[in-house]
Amino acid sequence: MNVPRSCVRLISLAVPIALIFVTGCGSSIPTPDTTVTAVSVSPTTASIASGATQQFTANATYSDGATGALTSGVTWTSSNTAAATVGSTGLATAVAAGTTTIKAAADGFTATATLTVTAAAVTVTSISVSPSSPSIAAGATQQFTATATYSDGTTGALATGVTWTSSNTAAATVSSTGLATGVAAGTSTIKAAADGFTATATLTVTAAAVTVTSI
């Protein structure tokens, strides 16, 4: 069949245009959406002291092999809220010594981590000295005791680590164990220092009683 030259020219121009159109349309064909195939929690194990916090992260593995942190759509739970609680963002707060399982649920998958809570370190919050204002005669002794109050609310006598001083050694001296000795009539401040804290007591020394030694 004979085709007019003008038609041949139009056909030759139309072919590349059609190819460009097909190529362009091909790039707009949507690819299937990736789906979550597994969920994991990190860290898988953690240990914190009571009162401290630990951030957990839920990570997803997708059908295309990619991985990434899940920032939404995750439900967090703690199996033992007496040991630790966990918020909606995966932040766990330690309550008391114990162990709990932290679970993340998302897209029909679940994953867990183990959180161990240890007792909080107990520290000294203040000290006191007893008795607070005794009186002794010159030559007599008085035992002082330094008592600590701890961060857990308990108290106890400090047997070591206490520095004892007397503000007026002419009236009384004090030993490294808190034993004061009256020297002469007067008043002295007995100070105990421990763990960055200080406490004082006032010691009054009276003149020694005069007794008959011979007649």
MDTraj code that builds the backbone (N, CA, C; nanometers):
import mdtraj as md
import numpy as np

residues = "MET ASN VAL PRO ARG SER CYS VAL ARG LEU ILE SER LEU ALA VAL PRO ILE ALA LEU ILE PHE VAL THR GLY CYS GLY SER SER ILE PRO THR PRO ASP THR THR VAL THR ALA VAL SER VAL SER PRO THR THR ALA SER ILE ALA SER GLY ALA THR GLN GLN PHE THR ALA ASN ALA THR TYR SER ASP GLY ALA THR GLY ALA LEU THR SER GLY VAL THR TRP THR SER SER ASN THR ALA ALA ALA THR VAL GLY SER THR GLY LEU ALA THR ALA VAL ALA ALA GLY THR THR THR ILE LYS ALA ALA ALA ASP GLY PHE THR ALA THR ALA THR LEU THR VAL THR ALA ALA ALA VAL THR VAL THR SER ILE SER VAL SER PRO SER SER PRO SER ILE ALA ALA GLY ALA THR GLN GLN PHE THR ALA THR ALA THR TYR SER ASP GLY THR THR GLY ALA LEU ALA THR GLY VAL THR TRP THR SER SER ASN THR ALA ALA ALA THR VAL SER SER THR GLY LEU ALA THR GLY VAL ALA ALA GLY THR SER THR ILE LYS ALA ALA ALA ASP GLY PHE THR ALA THR ALA THR LEU THR VAL THR ALA ALA ALA VAL THR VAL THR SER ILE".split()
xyz = np.array([
    [0.0854, -0.1193, 0.0000],
    [0.0000, 0.0000, 0.0000],
    [0.0879, 0.1228, 0.0000],
    [0.0529, 0.2184, -0.0885],
    [0.1294, 0.3422, -0.0948],
    [0.0749, 0.4425, 0.0058],
    [0.1657, 0.4940, 0.0910],
    [0.1257, 0.5931, 0.1921],
    [0.1805, 0.7268, 0.1505],
    [0.0984, 0.8285, 0.1476],
    [0.1466, 0.9630, 0.1092],
    [0.2605, 1.0069, 0.2008],
    [0.3561, 1.0846, 0.1412],
    [0.4711, 1.1315, 0.2184],
    [0.4291, 1.2114, 0.3416],
    [0.3265, 1.2885, 0.3307],
    [0.2810, 1.3706, 0.4436],
    [0.2362, 1.2840, 0.5598],
    [0.1744, 1.1691, 0.5287],
    [0.1288, 1.0798, 0.6350],
    [0.2458, 1.0106, 0.7015],
    [0.3469, 0.9760, 0.6192],
    [0.4673, 0.9118, 0.6764],
    [0.5332, 1.0038, 0.7764],
    [0.5390, 1.1321, 0.7429],
    [0.6016, 1.2278, 0.8336],
    [0.5246, 1.2388, 0.9632],
    [0.3915, 1.2395, 0.9581],
    [0.3105, 1.2499, 1.0790],
    [0.3263, 1.1274, 1.1667],
    [0.3338, 1.0094, 1.1013],
    [0.3508, 0.8848, 1.1789],
    [0.4855, 0.8841, 1.2490],
    [0.5910, 0.9279, 1.1780],
    [0.7253, 0.9279, 1.2372],
    [0.7335, 1.0225, 1.3559],
    [0.6596, 1.1306, 1.3522],
    [0.6586, 1.2246, 1.4643],
    [0.5749, 1.1704, 1.5799],
    [0.4732, 1.0970, 1.5508],
    [0.3824, 1.0475, 1.6542],
    [0.4444, 0.9363, 1.7375],
    [0.5335, 0.8575, 1.6775],
    [0.5918, 0.7429, 1.7501],
    [0.6708, 0.7869, 1.8722],
    [0.7671, 0.8793, 1.8629],
    [0.8388, 0.9211, 1.9845],
    [0.7487, 0.9874, 2.0876],
    [0.6460, 1.0607, 2.0371],
    [0.5537, 1.1240, 2.1316],
    [0.4801, 1.0180, 2.2101],
    [0.4374, 0.9123, 2.1430],
    [0.3666, 0.8031, 2.2104],
    [0.4570, 0.7330, 2.3095],
    [0.5856, 0.7148, 2.2740],
    [0.6807, 0.6509, 2.3633],
    [0.7020, 0.7344, 2.4898],
    [0.7112, 0.8649, 2.4703],
    [0.7286, 0.9549, 2.5851],
    [0.6083, 0.9441, 2.6770],
    [0.4882, 0.9374, 2.6184],
    [0.3661, 0.9288, 2.6979],
    [0.3625, 0.7992, 2.7771],
    [0.3991, 0.6893, 2.7141],
    [0.3974, 0.5598, 2.7818],
    [0.4985, 0.5565, 2.8946],
    [0.6181, 0.6101, 2.8634],
    [0.7230, 0.6125, 2.9665],
    [0.6770, 0.6950, 3.0857],
    [0.6187, 0.8104, 3.0607],
    [0.5711, 0.8946, 3.1694],
    [0.4636, 0.8277, 3.2499],
    [0.3726, 0.7596, 3.1840],
    [0.2655, 0.6919, 3.2557],
    [0.3184, 0.5784, 3.3399],
    [0.4244, 0.5131, 3.2920],
    [0.4800, 0.4011, 3.3672],
    [0.5317, 0.4439, 3.5023],
    [0.5918, 0.5616, 3.5141],
    [0.6473, 0.6060, 3.6416],
    [0.5398, 0.6437, 3.7419],
    [0.4187, 0.6613, 3.7005],
    [0.3126, 0.7015, 3.7923],
    [0.2329, 0.5834, 3.8448],
    [0.2655, 0.4610, 3.7972],
    [0.1929, 0.3448, 3.8452],
    [0.2310, 0.3196, 3.9903],
    [0.1398, 0.3212, 4.0856],
    [0.1739, 0.3068, 4.2282],
    [0.2271, 0.1679, 4.2584],
    [0.3297, 0.1630, 4.3450],
    [0.3827, 0.0355, 4.3929],
    [0.3032, -0.0054, 4.5164],
    [0.2939, -0.1346, 4.5436],
    [0.2192, -0.1789, 4.6624],
    [0.2760, -0.1180, 4.7897],
    [0.1912, -0.0780, 4.8855],
    [0.2352, -0.0205, 5.0123],
    [0.3103, -0.1252, 5.0938],
    [0.4168, -0.0815, 5.1603],
    [0.4891, -0.1713, 5.2488],
    [0.4079, -0.1930, 5.3753],
    [0.4239, -0.3076, 5.4351],
    [0.3520, -0.3402, 5.5581],
    [0.4502, -0.3813, 5.6660],
    [0.4069, -0.3708, 5.7906],
    [0.4899, -0.4129, 5.9029],
    [0.4875, -0.5651, 5.9110],
    [0.6062, -0.6246, 5.9207],
    [0.6154, -0.7709, 5.9312],
    [0.6636, -0.8161, 6.0686],
    [0.7197, -0.7249, 6.1460],
    [0.7650, -0.7601, 6.2810],
    [0.7898, -0.6331, 6.3612],
    [0.7819, -0.6466, 6.4925],
    [0.8101, -0.5347, 6.5840],
    [0.9089, -0.5827, 6.6892],
    [1.0021, -0.4958, 6.7252],
    [1.0980, -0.5267, 6.8319],
    [1.1072, -0.4087, 6.9266],
    [1.1558, -0.4346, 7.0462],
    [1.1724, -0.3286, 7.1462],
    [1.3195, -0.3163, 7.1829],
    [1.3670, -0.1952, 7.1924],
    [1.5049, -0.1717, 7.2360],
    [1.5070, -0.0666, 7.3461],
    [1.5963, -0.0795, 7.4467],
    [1.6831, -0.1961, 7.4648],
    [1.6007, -0.3181, 7.5066],
    [1.6575, -0.4379, 7.4861],
    [1.5839, -0.5595, 7.5211],
    [1.5893, -0.5876, 7.6708],
    [1.6948, -0.5432, 7.7354],
    [1.7067, -0.5548, 7.8812],
    [1.7653, -0.4252, 7.9352],
    [1.7154, -0.3836, 8.0501],
    [1.7663, -0.2613, 8.1129],
    [1.7535, -0.2736, 8.2639],
    [1.8397, -0.2031, 8.3341],
    [1.8362, -0.2028, 8.4803],
    [1.8527, -0.0599, 8.5292],
    [1.7595, -0.0147, 8.6115],
    [1.7645, 0.1210, 8.6656],
    [1.7271, 0.1188, 8.8134],
    [1.7656, 0.2238, 8.8827],
    [1.7335, 0.2347, 9.0248],
    [1.5932, 0.2898, 9.0421],
    [1.5341, 0.2598, 9.1548],
    [1.4010, 0.3095, 9.1872],
    [1.3984, 0.4618, 9.1771],
    [1.2969, 0.5143, 9.1080],
    [1.2861, 0.6587, 9.0898],
    [1.3430, 0.7081, 8.9587],
    [1.4227, 0.6241, 8.8916],
    [1.4840, 0.6627, 8.7646],
    [1.3899, 0.6279, 8.6482],
    [1.4266, 0.6716, 8.5272],
    [1.3454, 0.6430, 8.4089],
    [1.4282, 0.5737, 8.3013],
    [1.3593, 0.5042, 8.2111],
    [1.4236, 0.4359, 8.0992],
    [1.3349, 0.4499, 7.9760],
    [1.3940, 0.5010, 7.8683],
    [1.3186, 0.5158, 7.7439],
    [1.3294, 0.3894, 7.6598],
    [1.2153, 0.3344, 7.6224],
    [1.2111, 0.2194, 7.5319],
    [1.1625, 0.2660, 7.3954],
    [1.2084, 0.1972, 7.2907],
    [1.1703, 0.2319, 7.1541],
    [1.1173, 0.1083, 7.0829],
    [1.0046, 0.1250, 7.0123],
    [0.9489, 0.0171, 6.9312],
    [0.9993, 0.0349, 6.7885],
    [1.0586, -0.0713, 6.7336],
    [1.1132, -0.0672, 6.5992],
    [1.0360, -0.1643, 6.5096],
    [1.0032, -0.1185, 6.3895],
    [0.9287, -0.2016, 6.2951],
    [1.0200, -0.2510, 6.1836],
    [0.9970, -0.3754, 6.1402],
    [1.0587, -0.4293, 6.0198],
    [0.9486, -0.4361, 5.9151],
    [0.9768, -0.3800, 5.7956],
    [0.8753, -0.3706, 5.6914],
    [0.8941, -0.4783, 5.5847],
    [0.7891, -0.4959, 5.5046],
    [0.7888, -0.6000, 5.4026],
    [0.8943, -0.5793, 5.2947],
    [0.9448, -0.4573, 5.2815],
    [1.0508, -0.4331, 5.1829],
    [1.1901, -0.4465, 5.2426],
    [1.1958, -0.4921, 5.3699],
    [1.3255, -0.5127, 5.4349],
    [1.3748, -0.3939, 5.5145],
    [1.3087, -0.2810, 5.5026],
    [1.3510, -0.1615, 5.5767],
    [1.3091, -0.1727, 5.7233],
    [1.3758, -0.0949, 5.8067],
    [1.3423, -0.0902, 5.9491],
    [1.3331, 0.0554, 5.9920],
    [1.2599, 0.0790, 6.1007],
    [1.2481, 0.2151, 6.1509],
    [1.1723, 0.2195, 6.2815],
    [1.1977, 0.3246, 6.3594],
    [1.1305, 0.3411, 6.4878],
    [0.9857, 0.3817, 6.4646],
    [0.8972, 0.3270, 6.5461],
    [0.7558, 0.3617, 6.5410],
    [0.7298, 0.4750, 6.6394],
    [0.6903, 0.5890, 6.5895],
    [0.6678, 0.7054, 6.6769],
    [0.5214, 0.7215, 6.7157],
    [0.4329, 0.6443, 6.6527],
    [0.2906, 0.6512, 6.6866],
    [0.2282, 0.5141, 6.6646],
    [0.1071, 0.4996, 6.7172],
    [0.0359, 0.3746, 6.6985],
    [0.0862, 0.2591, 6.7817],
    [0.1619, 0.2891, 6.8853],
    [0.2172, 0.1845, 6.9713],
    [0.1475, 0.1880, 7.1073],
    [0.1069, 0.0727, 7.1555],
    [0.0480, 0.0625, 7.2894],
    [0.1513, -0.0016, 7.3811],
    [0.1851, 0.0699, 7.4889],
    [0.2869, 0.0235, 7.5829],
    [0.2212, -0.0233, 7.7116],
    [0.2696, -0.1360, 7.7663],
    [0.2181, -0.1857, 7.8944],
    [0.3328, -0.2418, 7.9778],
    [0.3114, -0.2431, 8.1100],
    [0.4066, -0.3015, 8.2048],
    [0.3370, -0.4155, 8.2768],
    [0.4044, -0.5304, 8.2837],
    [0.3426, -0.6471, 8.3470],
    [0.3415, -0.6372, 8.4988],
    [0.4243, -0.5488, 8.5543],
    [0.4353, -0.5356, 8.6997],
    [0.4482, -0.3882, 8.7352],
    [0.3339, -0.3229, 8.7511],
    [0.3360, -0.1783, 8.7789],
    [0.3855, -0.1454, 8.9186],
    [0.3989, -0.2480, 9.0045],
    [0.4565, -0.2234, 9.1367],
    [0.6067, -0.2010, 9.1239],
    [0.6650, -0.2529, 9.0170],
    [0.8081, -0.2345, 8.9931],
    [0.8335, -0.1143, 8.9034],
    [0.7527, -0.1018, 8.7962],
    [0.7704, 0.0114, 8.7038],
    [0.6448, 0.0328, 8.6217],
    [0.6204, 0.1570, 8.5879],
    [0.5106, 0.1922, 8.4985],
    [0.5705, 0.2371, 8.3654],
    [0.4883, 0.2414, 8.2611],
    [0.5372, 0.2877, 8.1311],
    [0.4318, 0.3775, 8.0675],
    [0.4789, 0.4880, 8.0101],
    [0.3887, 0.5844, 7.9490],
    [0.3594, 0.5526, 7.8038],
    [0.2759, 0.6340, 7.7416],
    [0.2330, 0.6119, 7.6038],
    [0.3454, 0.6313, 7.5029],
    [0.4559, 0.6911, 7.5465],
    [0.5698, 0.7119, 7.4562],
    [0.6807, 0.6096, 7.4788],
    [0.6573, 0.5142, 7.5717],
    [0.7588, 0.4129, 7.5983],
    [0.8554, 0.4502, 7.7086],
    [0.8258, 0.5584, 7.7809],
    [0.9125, 0.5995, 7.8910],
    [0.8686, 0.5280, 8.0183],
    [0.9579, 0.4425, 8.0696],
    [0.9272, 0.3659, 8.1911],
    [0.9817, 0.4385, 8.3132],
    [0.9059, 0.4350, 8.4224],
    [0.9481, 0.4964, 8.5482],
    [0.9539, 0.3882, 8.6554],
    [1.0712, 0.3746, 8.7171],
    [1.0904, 0.2729, 8.8205],
    [1.0195, 0.3137, 8.9479],
    [0.9483, 0.2186, 9.0073],
    [0.8724, 0.2452, 9.1293],
    [0.9408, 0.1831, 9.2510],
    [0.9711, 0.0549, 9.2435],
    [1.0351, -0.0161, 9.3544],
    [1.1116, -0.1353, 9.2990],
    [1.2007, -0.1889, 9.3817],
    [1.2835, -0.3016, 9.3385],
    [1.1973, -0.4166, 9.2877],
    [1.2355, -0.4727, 9.1739],
    [1.1605, -0.5825, 9.1144],
    [1.1889, -0.5911, 8.9659],
    [1.1150, -0.6772, 8.8962],
    [1.1317, -0.6963, 8.7520],
    [0.9968, -0.6863, 8.6835],
    [0.9958, -0.6278, 8.5659],
    [0.8721, -0.6175, 8.4883],
    [0.9013, -0.6384, 8.3411],
    [0.8008, -0.6834, 8.2687],
    [0.8107, -0.6987, 8.1239],
    [0.7414, -0.5803, 8.0582],
    [0.8164, -0.5075, 7.9771],
    [0.7618, -0.3933, 7.9048],
    [0.7218, -0.4421, 7.7656],
    [0.5947, -0.4258, 7.7312],
    [0.5451, -0.4769, 7.6032],
    [0.4980, -0.3644, 7.5128],
    [0.5359, -0.3756, 7.3850],
    [0.4897, -0.2821, 7.2828],
    [0.4023, -0.3590, 7.1846],
    [0.2860, -0.3034, 7.1514],
    [0.1952, -0.3652, 7.0556],
    [0.1652, -0.2651, 6.9447],
    [0.1830, -0.3103, 6.8194],
    [0.1576, -0.2223, 6.7050],
    [0.1333, -0.3055, 6.5799],
    [0.0348, -0.2663, 6.5018],
    [0.0055, -0.3306, 6.3731],
    [-0.0147, -0.4808, 6.3852],
    [-0.0712, -0.5234, 6.4962],
    [-0.0987, -0.6648, 6.5153],
    [0.0192, -0.7451, 6.5648],
    [0.1309, -0.6793, 6.5933],
    [0.2506, -0.7475, 6.6427],
    [0.2824, -0.6985, 6.7838],
    [0.3513, -0.7821, 6.8609],
    [0.3954, -0.7436, 6.9953],
    [0.5423, -0.7791, 7.0122],
    [0.6072, -0.7068, 7.1017],
    [0.7468, -0.7341, 7.1358],
    [0.7675, -0.6913, 7.2800],
    [0.8634, -0.7517, 7.3461],
    [0.8843, -0.7230, 7.4883],
    [1.0310, -0.6945, 7.5215],
    [1.0487, -0.6345, 7.6371],
    [1.1809, -0.6099, 7.6936],
    [1.1693, -0.6324, 7.8440],
    [1.2796, -0.6645, 7.9061],
    [1.2803, -0.6886, 8.0507],
    [1.3470, -0.5719, 8.1222],
    [1.2760, -0.5163, 8.2192],
    [1.3295, -0.4050, 8.2983],
    [1.3463, -0.4497, 8.4431],
    [1.4685, -0.4377, 8.4924],
    [1.4980, -0.4701, 8.6316],
    [1.5152, -0.3408, 8.7106],
    [1.4445, -0.3326, 8.8221],
    [1.4526, -0.2132, 8.9070],
    [1.5245, -0.2493, 9.0359],
    [1.6279, -0.1744, 9.0664],
    [1.7031, -0.1960, 9.1898],
    [1.6653, -0.0893, 9.2920],
    [1.6920, -0.1186, 9.4177],
    [1.6620, -0.0214, 9.5238],
    [1.7484, 0.1027, 9.5033],
    [1.6892, 0.2173, 9.5251],
    [1.7627, 0.3429, 9.5107],
    [1.8751, 0.3500, 9.6132],
    [1.9876, 0.4082, 9.5725],
    [2.0993, 0.4243, 9.6643],
    [2.0565, 0.5133, 9.7803],
    [2.0835, 0.4679, 9.8995],
    [2.0457, 0.5439, 10.0190],
    [2.1587, 0.6404, 10.0541],
    [2.1253, 0.7658, 10.0698],
    [2.2239, 0.8683, 10.1030],
    [2.1826, 0.9435, 10.2292],
    [2.2804, 1.0060, 10.2924],
    [2.2539, 1.0862, 10.4116],
    [2.1945, 1.2201, 10.3690],
    [2.0855, 1.2596, 10.4314],
    [2.0228, 1.3878, 10.4004],
    [2.0412, 1.4911, 10.5125],
    [2.0727, 1.4445, 10.6319],
    [2.1003, 1.5362, 10.7431],
    [2.1573, 1.4560, 10.8596],
    [2.2190, 1.5263, 10.9538],
    [2.2670, 1.4611, 11.0756],
    [2.2286, 1.5458, 11.1968],
    [2.2258, 1.4819, 11.3116],
    [2.1965, 1.5511, 11.4371],
    [2.2882, 1.4961, 11.5449],
    [2.3029, 1.5718, 11.6531],
    [2.3879, 1.5290, 11.7651],
    [2.3030, 1.5192, 11.8911],
    [2.3233, 1.4130, 11.9647],
    [2.2517, 1.3965, 12.0926],
    [2.3510, 1.3519, 12.2000],
    [2.3265, 1.3941, 12.3264],
    [2.2228, 1.4883, 12.3694],
    [2.2538, 1.6283, 12.3182],
    [2.1537, 1.7115, 12.3132],
    [2.1701, 1.8433, 12.2521],
    [2.2281, 1.9486, 12.3457],
    [2.2049, 1.9330, 12.4781],
    [2.2564, 2.0359, 12.5716],
    [2.2822, 1.9767, 12.7099],
    [2.3787, 1.8894, 12.7232],
    [2.4080, 1.8304, 12.8548],
    [2.4955, 1.9223, 12.9397],
    [2.5065, 1.8868, 13.0654],
    [2.5920, 1.9605, 13.1593],
    [2.6682, 1.8599, 13.2430],
    [2.7987, 1.8821, 13.2545],
    [2.8836, 1.7935, 13.3348],
    [2.9787, 1.8766, 13.4190],
    [3.0322, 1.8140, 13.5184],
    [3.1320, 1.8816, 13.6031],
    [3.2695, 1.8649, 13.5391],
    [3.3591, 1.9559, 13.5719],
    [3.4964, 1.9455, 13.5238],
    [3.5534, 1.8110, 13.5673],
    [3.6202, 1.7448, 13.4738],
    [3.6773, 1.6147, 13.5031],
    [3.5875, 1.4989, 13.4638],
    [3.4600, 1.5266, 13.4408],
    [3.3660, 1.4214, 13.4004],
    [3.3639, 1.4086, 13.2473],
    [3.2982, 1.3078, 13.1988],
    [3.2894, 1.2863, 13.0541],
    [3.1429, 1.2793, 13.0084],
    [3.1248, 1.3057, 12.8818],
    [2.9924, 1.2992, 12.8214],
    [3.0052, 1.2387, 12.6802],
    [2.9314, 1.1317, 12.6561],
    [2.9340, 1.0700, 12.5230],
    [2.8286, 1.1345, 12.4333],
    [2.8746, 1.1821, 12.3175],
    [2.7835, 1.2368, 12.2169],
    [2.7678, 1.1359, 12.1032],
    [2.6519, 1.1394, 12.0396],
    [2.6241, 1.0488, 11.9279],
    [2.5747, 1.1281, 11.8072],
    [2.6322, 1.0975, 11.6914],
    [2.5859, 1.1590, 11.5665],
    [2.4880, 1.0623, 11.5001],
    [2.3693, 1.1133, 11.4700],
    [2.2655, 1.0309, 11.4069],
    [2.2344, 1.0854, 11.2679],
    [2.2306, 0.9965, 11.1705],
    [2.2024, 1.0364, 11.0322],
    [2.0576, 1.0071, 10.9953],
    [2.0012, 1.0953, 10.9147],
    [1.8714, 1.0703, 10.8526],
    [1.8996, 1.0417, 10.7055],
    [1.8464, 0.9299, 10.6553],
    [1.8762, 0.8854, 10.5190],
    [1.7641, 0.9198, 10.4212],
    [1.7974, 0.9100, 10.2931],
    [1.7032, 0.9464, 10.1867],
    [1.5800, 0.8573, 10.1823],
    [1.5874, 0.7392, 10.2437],
    [1.4698, 0.6518, 10.2464],
    [1.3845, 0.6728, 10.3711],
    [1.4207, 0.7767, 10.4507],
    [1.3416, 0.8099, 10.5690],
    [1.3878, 0.7430, 10.6965],
    [1.4835, 0.6509, 10.6877],
    [1.5323, 0.5830, 10.8074],
    [1.6392, 0.6675, 10.8756],
    [1.6688, 0.6331, 11.0000],
    [1.7732, 0.7009, 11.0769],
    [1.8643, 0.5974, 11.1402],
    [1.9850, 0.6412, 11.1740],
    [2.0781, 0.5497, 11.2389],
    [2.1999, 0.6230, 11.2884],
    [2.2594, 0.5701, 11.3936],
    [2.3800, 0.6305, 11.4500],
    [2.4977, 0.6082, 11.3557],
    [2.5815, 0.7109, 11.3439],
    [2.7015, 0.7018, 11.2610],
    [2.8176, 0.6559, 11.3476],
    [2.8666, 0.5368, 11.3208],
    [2.9758, 0.4832, 11.4014],
    [3.1115, 0.5236, 11.3474],
    [3.1186, 0.5549, 11.2184],
    [3.2455, 0.5940, 11.1552],
    [3.2213, 0.7136, 11.0642],
    [3.3315, 0.7732, 11.0209],
    [3.3227, 0.8834, 10.9259],
    [3.2776, 1.0147, 10.9846],
    [3.2837, 1.0273, 11.1163],
    [3.2408, 1.1513, 11.1818],
    [3.3618, 1.2247, 11.2378],
    [3.3683, 1.3545, 11.2097],
    [3.4747, 1.4385, 11.2657],
    [3.4147, 1.5218, 11.3785],
    [3.4744, 1.5069, 11.4980],
    [3.4243, 1.5779, 11.6166],
    [3.5187, 1.6916, 11.6532],
    [3.4630, 1.8084, 11.6880],
    [3.5438, 1.9217, 11.7327],
    [3.4749, 1.9930, 11.8488],
    [3.5572, 2.0612, 11.9298],
    [3.5071, 2.1418, 12.0416],
    [3.5458, 2.2864, 12.0162],
    [3.4491, 2.3767, 12.0292],
    [3.4765, 2.5179, 12.0025],
    [3.5568, 2.5844, 12.1139],
    [3.5594, 2.5230, 12.2313],
    [3.6291, 2.5815, 12.3473],
    [3.6981, 2.4697, 12.4233],
    [3.8201, 2.4410, 12.3815],
    [3.8929, 2.3301, 12.4451],
    [3.9369, 2.3635, 12.5872],
    [3.9269, 2.4922, 12.6259],
    [3.9576, 2.5270, 12.7649],
    [3.8459, 2.4786, 12.8569],
    [3.7269, 2.4615, 12.7996],
    [3.6137, 2.4125, 12.8787],
    [3.5976, 2.2615, 12.8625],
    [3.6148, 2.2127, 12.7389],
    [3.5987, 2.0694, 12.7162],
    [3.6677, 2.0277, 12.5876],
    [3.7174, 1.9079, 12.5858],
    [3.7744, 1.8474, 12.4648],
    [3.6806, 1.7350, 12.4205],
    [3.6992, 1.6925, 12.2982],
    [3.6164, 1.5832, 12.2475],
    [3.7042, 1.4907, 12.1620],
    [3.6851, 1.3625, 12.1767],
    [3.7658, 1.2644, 12.1050],
    [3.7054, 1.2309, 11.9689],
    [3.7747, 1.1464, 11.8927],
    [3.7291, 1.1069, 11.7596],
    [3.6038, 1.0200, 11.7639],
    [3.5688, 0.9715, 11.8820],
    [3.4481, 0.8890, 11.8963],
    [3.3308, 0.9672, 11.9542],
    [3.3513, 1.1006, 11.9788],
    [3.2446, 1.1837, 12.0334],
    [3.2398, 1.1875, 12.1846],
    [3.3459, 1.1390, 12.2513],
    [3.3507, 1.1421, 12.3981],
    [3.4130, 1.2737, 12.4430],
    [3.3302, 1.3575, 12.5095],
    [3.3789, 1.4869, 12.5575],
    [3.4233, 1.4756, 12.7027],
    [3.5280, 1.5522, 12.7360],
    [3.5808, 1.5545, 12.8718],
    [3.5800, 1.6977, 12.9234],
    [3.5139, 1.7205, 13.0366],
    [3.5101, 1.8541, 13.0951],
    [3.6463, 1.8923, 13.1492],
    [3.6941, 2.0115, 13.1148],
    [3.8255, 2.0588, 13.1601],
    [3.8105, 2.1607, 13.2725],
    [3.7293, 2.2623, 13.2470],
    [3.7068, 2.3667, 13.3470],
    [3.5713, 2.4293, 13.3210],
    [3.5218, 2.5030, 13.4194],
    [3.3895, 2.5648, 13.4059],
    [3.3828, 2.6510, 13.2801],
    [3.2761, 2.6341, 13.2065],
    [3.2596, 2.7100, 13.0828],
    [3.1616, 2.6386, 12.9893],
    [3.1519, 2.6885, 12.8708],
    [3.0608, 2.6301, 12.7711],
    [3.1359, 2.6044, 12.6406],
    [3.1038, 2.4953, 12.5761],
    [3.1654, 2.4625, 12.4480],
    [3.0603, 2.4074, 12.3517],
    [3.0794, 2.4387, 12.2240],
    [2.9932, 2.3821, 12.1195],
    [3.0625, 2.2582, 12.0635],
    [2.9977, 2.1468, 12.0767],
    [3.0516, 2.0213, 12.0247],
    [2.9912, 2.0005, 11.8855],
    [3.0773, 1.9902, 11.7849],
    [3.0291, 1.9797, 11.6472],
    [3.0664, 1.8452, 11.5848],
    [2.9703, 1.7876, 11.5139],
    [2.9936, 1.6645, 11.4385],
    [2.9791, 1.6969, 11.2902],
    [3.0734, 1.6470, 11.2088],
    [3.0675, 1.6675, 11.0640],
    [3.0782, 1.5315, 10.9951],
    [2.9842, 1.5048, 10.9026],
    [2.9846, 1.3776, 10.8296],
    [2.9051, 1.3905, 10.7006],
    [2.9568, 1.3323, 10.5946],
    [2.8874, 1.3275, 10.4649],
    [2.8443, 1.4652, 10.4163],
    [2.9245, 1.5677, 10.4471],
    [2.8938, 1.7019, 10.4014],
    [2.7944, 1.7765, 10.4881],
    [2.7536, 1.7171, 10.5980],
    [2.6588, 1.7801, 10.6895],
    [2.7244, 1.8039, 10.8250],
    [2.6736, 1.9032, 10.8985],
    [2.7231, 1.9299, 11.0334],
    [2.6051, 1.9448, 11.1288],
    [2.6320, 1.9168, 11.2556],
    [2.5318, 1.9346, 11.3613],
    [2.6067, 1.9658, 11.4899],
    [2.5410, 2.0343, 11.5803],
    [2.6086, 2.0758, 11.7039],
    [2.5247, 2.0472, 11.8278],
    [2.5947, 2.0483, 11.9395],
    [2.5326, 2.0381, 12.0721],
    [2.6076, 2.1335, 12.1635],
    [2.5425, 2.1771, 12.2676],
    [2.6064, 2.2687, 12.3626],
    [2.6378, 2.1938, 12.4923],
    [2.7649, 2.1969, 12.5285],
    [2.8090, 2.1306, 12.6520],
    [2.8462, 2.2364, 12.7552],
    [2.7800, 2.2291, 12.8699],
    [2.8117, 2.3192, 12.9809],
    [2.8933, 2.2426, 13.0840],
    [3.0057, 2.3024, 13.1210],
    [3.0934, 2.2396, 13.2203],
    [3.0888, 2.3236, 13.3474],
    [3.0563, 2.2606, 13.4550],
    [3.0543, 2.3301, 13.5853],
    [3.1813, 2.2965, 13.6623],
    [3.2089, 2.3808, 13.7605],
    [3.3272, 2.3549, 13.8426],
    [3.3095, 2.2216, 13.9149],
    [3.4197, 2.1530, 13.9305],
    [3.4125, 2.0247, 14.0005],
    [3.3696, 2.0476, 14.1444],
    [3.2902, 1.9571, 14.1961],
    [3.2436, 1.9684, 14.3352],
    [3.3636, 1.9561, 14.4278],
    [3.3650, 2.0458, 14.5287],
    [3.4753, 2.0431, 14.6239],
    [3.4435, 1.9415, 14.7315],
    [3.5335, 1.8506, 14.7525],
    [3.5112, 1.7476, 14.8542],
    [3.6264, 1.7513, 14.9535],
    [3.5979, 1.7058, 15.0725],
    [3.7015, 1.6962, 15.1757],
    [3.7889, 1.5766, 15.1446],
    [3.9189, 1.6016, 15.1388],
    [4.0101, 1.4916, 15.1090],
    [4.0814, 1.4429, 15.2343],
    [4.0815, 1.5284, 15.3356],
    [4.1426, 1.4842, 15.4627],
    [4.1034, 1.5797, 15.5748],
    [4.1146, 1.5383, 15.6979],
    [4.0892, 1.6249, 15.8143],
    [4.2003, 1.6041, 15.9153],
])
top = md.Topology()
chain = top.add_chain()
for i, resn in enumerate(residues, 1):
    res = top.add_residue(resn, chain, resSeq=i)
    for name in ("N", "CA", "C"):
        top.add_atom(name, md.element.get_by_symbol(name[0]), res)
traj = md.Trajectory(xyz[None], top)
